[in-house]
Amino acid sequence: MKKELLIFGSSGALGNGVTEVFFRKSYDKIYLFDFKHKGITQDNVKKIVVKDLSIEENVKNAFNAVTTSKDTILYLFSTIGGFTGGNKIWETGVGYFDRMINMNLKTNFLIAKYFALLVKDSNSGSICLTSAYTGLFPEEGKGVYGASKAALIHLIKTLAEEGKDIKLSVNAIAPFIIDTPANREWGKESDYDGWIKPNEIGEFIDSIFQSYNLLSGNIFQLKYRFNKD
């Protein structure tokens, strides 16, 4: 049985760390989707340039680059999403609301939709999306961002139920703070040791994929880490 992996947002801060981990794993083929790519030359890697993923035609065209068969298990991890803002609800413009919904919900809805259609023509599959701790536990100044991530969680749990019919498992991670350069700039003098590292997330997601036939409908909270030394 062939194992093929799709990574959306592979060149971002989280995507880079996760992708480096997956390169060391036993996937027969890895598809990388992003607006731009690094000079990766591995034989089993195919790089696909994508545009605005909130436009359905762009997502459809991206998935057209993937071929599958009944002897293929497909896996997908999406880092797609983002946060800007920090305003209270009554200070928030509708344009920002639309941006968060498009960035965090609509994009991943379209990715999940077209991945599910691909899995229908495969042996089975597993998808893991990136939600947020705030989608489960509201924080001041993050109302619209949290709402978009909470809606994504509902979508994930629904697809997990529907996915039983096509042997598709569906999960998500809900990180609190990921240790990235941008977050370090924002959170100067914080306890960086307690922040989740991108490569650790990659190892965790791979462990989910290794047991994909057992795990579905889970939102894995990643709030705090400690050194095992």
N, C-alpha and C positions, 0 to 999 in steps of 0.2 A: 504494500500500500504506500503510495507516495504522500509526502507531507509538504504542503506548500503554504507559505505565510505571506500575508499582505500587511504592510505597515503604512498607515496614513500619518503624515506629519513627521516623516523620518529624519528630517534635517534640523528640527528644532532642538531646544535644550534637552527636553525629555526624550524626544525621538532619537537623538544621537546616542544617549546613554543606553536606551533600550535596544537600539539596532546593533550596537557593538556586542551586546550580550547574545542576541539572536544569531549573529554571524558565527558564534562558537557552538551553536546547537546543531542538531541533526535534521535540518530542513532541506528537502531536495531542491526547492526553489524559493526565493524571497523576492517579492515585488515591493519596491519602495515608491511611495507617492508623496510628492511635495512640489512646491513652486520652483525650487532649485535644488540641485544635488551636488554632493561632493564627488571627488574623483575616485569612486569605488570601482574596482576592476575584478571583483570576484566572479567566477564563471557562473555561479548559480543565482546571481542577482540581476534583476531587471529594473531599471529606473524609469519611472513614468512621471512626466511633468504634468501637473494639474493646475487648473485655474480656480476661480471662486467656487468652492464646494457647496455653497448655498443655492447654486443654479443646477437644476436637475440634469440638464443636458451634459454639463461638465462631468458630473459624477457617473452618468451612464457611459460616456465615452471612456472614462478612466477604467471602468470595469470591463469594457470591451477588449482591453489589452490583456485580459486574463483568460486563459483557456483551462478547462477542467475536464474531468471524466469520472466515471463511477468507481475508478480505483484510486481516487485522490481525496485526501482529507484536507480541508481548507481551514486556515486560521487567520484571524484578522485582529490587529490591535490598532486603535485610533487614539492619537494624542490630540485630535482636533478640538479646539475650544480656546477660550481666552477670557481675560478679565480686564476691564478698565472701569474707572468710576470711583466710587466711594461716597456717593451722595445718598441722602435720605430719600424716601419715596417721594415726598412732596417737592424735592429739588430735582427730580429726574425727568428729563425730557423724553417724549415718546420715541424720538430718534435713537436714543440710547437703548430703550427697551427693545426696539426692533433689531438693533445690532446684536444684543445679547442673545435674543431668540434665534437669529440667523446663525450666529457664530457657534453657539453651544448646542442648540436643539435641532434646527433644520438640517445643518450639515450632517450630523450623526444619524438623523432619521434617514436621509438619502443614502448614506454609506451602508447602514443596516439593511435598508430595503434592497439595494442591488447586491449586497453580499448574500442575503437570504435567497434571492433568485439564483445566484451562482451555486449555492449549496444544494439547491434542489436538483441540480444536474451532477452533483458530486456524491461521494460515499456518505459524507457527513461533514460537520464543521463546527467551529467555535469562534465567537466574537467577544472581544473585551473592549469596552469603551471607557473613556475618561470622564467621570463626573467630578464631584467635589464634596468635601466634608460639609461645606456650606449648603449643599443641596439637601442635606439631612438635618443640619442644625443651624438655624438662622443666625446671622451675624449683622450687627448694625452697620449700615452703609453698603450692604451687599444684597439688598432685597431683590433687585431685578436679576442680578447674576445668579443668586441662589435659586430664584424661581425657575430660571432656564435650566439649571442643573437638576432641580427637583423634577421638572417635567421630563428630562432625559431619563431619570431613574424610573419614572412610571413607564416610559416607552420600553426601557430595558426589561422590566419585569413582565410587561405584556408580551413582548417578543419571546421571552423565555417560555411562556405558556404556549404560544403559537408554534414555537420552534420544535416542539416535540414531534410534530407531524413530519418534519423533514430532517430529523436528527441533527438539529442545530442547538447548541448550548450558548447561552447569552449571560455575560457577567459584566461588571464594571468595577473600577477602582475609584475610591473617593478620597484622594489625598488632601491633607490639610495644607502643608507647605512643602514644596519640593525644592531641594537644594540646587538651584540654578543661579547663574551669574546675575540675572535680572532680579531675582528674589533676594539675593545677598545685598544688592544695591539698595533695594527697598527696605530690607530689615537689618540695617547695619547694627553691629554689636549684639546680634541675637545669638542664641545657642545653636550654631550650625550643626553641631554633632547630633542634635535632636531632630534635624530635618531629614526627610526621606531622600535617599540618593537615587538618581535616574537609573543607574545600573542595578540597584537593588530592586527597583520596580520591574526591570526587565527580567530578572531572575524569578520574581514572584509570578509574573504573567506567564512565563514559560512553565512554571509548576502548575498553574491553572490549566494550561493547554495539555499538559501531560495527563491530566485527569479530567479532560473535557466531557467525557461521557457521564461523569458523576456530578459535576458542578454546573448549576444553571440557576439564574435568577438571583445571584448574590451581588451585593454591593459591599465591596471590601474596603473598610475604613483604614486609612493609613495616616494616623495622626502623629505618632511620635516613635522614634527609634532610640535604641541605646546600643553602645558598643558591646560586643560579646567578649572582648578581651578581658 
